[in-house]
Amino acid sequence: MQTARVWGIGGLVMAITSDPLEGATPAPSGSSSGSIWPTTIGWVQWAVAALLVGAGAVHLALAPSHFGEATAEGIGFLVVAWLQIGLAVAVLLKPSRAVVAAIVT
């Protein structure tokens, strides 16, 4: 039995984390992975990771010019860039609700 995809923040969290929400139906018991939840990386995770890497690259590229304005701005750009790149890796390797919360906030 297939369940309909529900988009919105709850659907996005589920699409990124593969974490079931209340009332979700697990995958058929005949799955070969041994887990009842999907273990593959979906297209939503790839898209979110690509957007995070792109944003991180922009911040890395603009950090030198912001160092010219103020050292604190340059450091801020570098910190944000590495956080975004780290979150992209986390989305792909260990997606969780905490990772989604870090992306949204």
C-alpha positions as CSV (number, residue, x, y, z in Angstrom):
1,M,0.0,0.0,0.0
2,Q,1.4,3.4,-1.0
3,T,0.9,6.4,1.1
4,A,0.5,9.9,-0.4
5,R,3.4,12.3,0.0
6,V,2.5,15.3,2.1
7,W,4.6,18.4,1.5
8,G,5.0,21.2,3.9
9,I,7.4,21.4,6.8
10,G,6.4,17.9,8.1
11,G,6.8,16.4,4.7
12,L,10.1,18.1,4.1
13,V,11.5,16.8,7.5
14,M,10.4,13.3,6.5
15,A,11.8,13.6,3.0
16,I,15.2,14.8,4.3
17,T,15.5,12.5,7.4
18,S,13.5,9.5,6.3
19,D,12.2,9.7,9.8
20,P,8.6,8.6,10.1
21,L,6.1,11.0,11.4
22,E,3.1,9.8,13.5
23,G,0.9,7.5,11.5
24,A,3.4,6.8,8.8
25,T,3.5,3.3,7.4
26,P,6.8,1.5,7.3
27,A,8.3,-0.1,4.2
28,P,7.2,-3.6,3.3
29,S,8.8,-6.2,5.6
30,G,10.4,-7.9,2.6
31,S,13.0,-5.1,2.2
32,S,16.5,-6.4,1.9
33,S,18.2,-3.7,4.1
34,G,16.9,-5.1,7.4
35,S,15.6,-1.7,8.4
36,I,11.9,-0.9,8.1
37,W,12.7,2.7,6.9
38,P,14.4,3.6,3.7
39,T,18.2,3.9,3.9
40,T,19.0,5.4,0.5
41,I,19.7,9.1,-0.1
42,G,16.7,10.7,-1.8
43,W,16.6,13.5,-4.3
44,V,15.4,16.0,-1.7
45,Q,18.6,15.3,0.4
46,W,20.8,15.8,-2.7
47,A,19.0,19.0,-3.5
48,V,19.3,20.4,0.0
49,A,23.0,19.4,0.2
50,A,23.7,21.0,-3.2
51,L,22.0,24.3,-2.1
52,L,24.0,24.3,1.2
53,V,27.3,23.7,-0.6
54,G,26.4,26.5,-3.1
55,A,25.6,28.9,-0.3
56,G,28.8,27.9,1.5
57,A,30.9,28.5,-1.6
58,V,29.4,31.9,-2.0
59,H,30.3,32.8,1.6
60,L,33.8,31.5,1.1
61,A,34.3,33.5,-2.1
62,L,33.0,36.7,-0.5
63,A,34.9,36.3,2.8
64,P,38.1,38.1,1.6
65,S,36.3,41.2,0.6
66,H,34.5,41.3,3.9
67,F,37.8,41.0,5.7
68,G,38.6,44.4,4.1
69,E,35.5,45.9,5.7
70,A,36.0,44.4,9.2
71,T,37.7,41.4,10.5
72,A,34.6,40.3,12.4
73,E,32.6,40.3,9.1
74,G,35.2,38.2,7.4
75,I,35.4,35.7,10.3
76,G,31.6,35.6,10.3
77,F,31.5,34.7,6.6
78,L,34.1,31.9,7.1
79,V,32.2,30.5,10.0
80,V,28.9,30.5,8.1
81,A,30.5,29.0,5.0
82,W,32.0,26.0,6.9
83,L,28.8,25.5,8.9
84,Q,26.8,25.3,5.6
85,I,29.2,22.9,4.1
86,G,29.2,20.8,7.3
87,L,25.4,20.7,7.3
88,A,25.4,19.6,3.6
89,V,27.6,16.6,4.6
90,A,25.3,15.9,7.6
91,V,22.2,15.9,5.4
92,L,23.8,13.2,3.2
93,L,25.5,11.1,5.9
94,K,23.4,11.4,9.0
95,P,20.1,13.1,8.4
96,S,18.1,13.8,11.5
97,R,15.5,16.2,12.9
98,A,18.3,18.1,14.6
99,V,20.1,18.6,11.2
100,V,16.8,19.9,9.7
101,A,16.4,22.2,12.7
102,A,19.9,23.6,12.2
103,I,19.2,24.2,8.5
104,V,15.9,26.0,9.1
105,T,17.2,28.2,12.0
